[in-house]
Every structure is written in structure tokens, then in C-alpha cells.
Amino acid sequence: MNSVIYSTPDVSSRAARNARIIHERMLSVVLNCRPSSLLEIGAGQGTMGAAFVQCGIDYVGIEPFESEFTKARQRYPALHIIQAPCYDDPEELHDKQFDLVYSNDIIEHLYEPRTLVRFSRSHLRPGGVIVCGTPDYGSYLRNLVLSLSNRWEYHHNPLWDGGHIKFFSKSSLHRIWAEAGFTEFEWGSIRSAHFPLMPMYLYCTARMK
């Protein structure tokens, strides 16, 4: 499936704050892996890509949505971003391989999330690392709070074209990468700034055999 209908959601002040928290943590996770080169799947408006470049990392990003791609080019004209989805392998990448493939808030939007896994493998050097982050739906406490507050329709928003259509737990996120041969998993989570006891976000690093 190469065509994906998508609209960018309205960004509330809370969502923007959560995004900053996630970006800061994920930047730290990536830098701890010490990559010389990095491919970002879902570059968005270039925020993370610019941070990676500033840290001296050889960076390439792919971004399928024209509006996000255009904003990234306007904000960071020198940033190497290709307009393409992970469903296709853009010619500009050819057989280029990277030390690390990074995706943040992407896998939960995909009809075929294993495509992201295959794409990541094809562009990783032997022994390369993935860093993958997604909202955490494996938390009993989070799911209980959502049920008690009647917030499931908000989180499963049927009116958000291209929104969240897959809901991962640690178990399912591990499975999708492990079945493709990734090992040496390390896990982390980010708690909600609004409800400090509630996990908000789940991420992992794993190494390709």
C-alpha cells in the first residue's frame, strides 16, 4: 500500500509538551548508541534530524507526507530528507546502509508495520541498531485510567485520517522486531507529565544479527 491518507492532528499545548519530553529522551537514547550514521523513518518537520546533525551524525530522513516534507525543507534547507514512505525504497537511498535506524511515533500509524521492520533491516549495516518508540498500550494502569475516564474514543479517534491504527505493548513490539532477527533488546518508558504514575510512551533498542 503506497498511498496513505493522512491529516496532521491539532497540537494542543499538552501534546507539544509531551512531544518535547519524548524528543529529549529519544535523542539521549540515540546518542548513547554512538552511531556515525542514521536513517530516520518519518522525519516530520525535521526537528529530530536537525538535532542529530548538530551532534555530528551523518543523517538521512524519509518523510511521506508532502506538507511535513515541505515544512522540513523550509525550516532546515540543508537537511537531507527524501519524500518517500517506508512502503517504497526510494532510489536516492540505493543500497545505502546506516549504523542506526530510528523511528518515533510511526509504527502505530502503519497498516503493515512489518514493512517498517523490513525496510529498517535492508538499510542497516551488519550489527546495526534500531531505536523504535510508540505509545504504550501494554500498561494495565494506563488502560484502566482510560476506561474509567471514558477516553478510549479519543485514543482510537476514528475521525483522524491516518491516525493510530495499531496499539503496541512491550510484548507485541518485541515480537515484531524479534521475528525479523533482532536481538539484545533494551527497553525504556516515559511517564505522563500530567499523570506521573501512568506510562505514556514505550521504546526499545535492538541489534540486527
Secondary structure by P-SEA (a helix, b strand, c coil): ccbbbbbbccccaaaaaaaaaaaaaaaaaaaaacccbbbbcccccaaaaaaaaaacccbbbbbccaaaaaaaaaaccccccccccccccccccccccccbbbbcccccccccaaaaaaaaaaaccccbbbbbbccccccaaaaaaaaaaccccccccccccccccccccaaaaaaaaaaaccccccccccccccccccccccccccccc
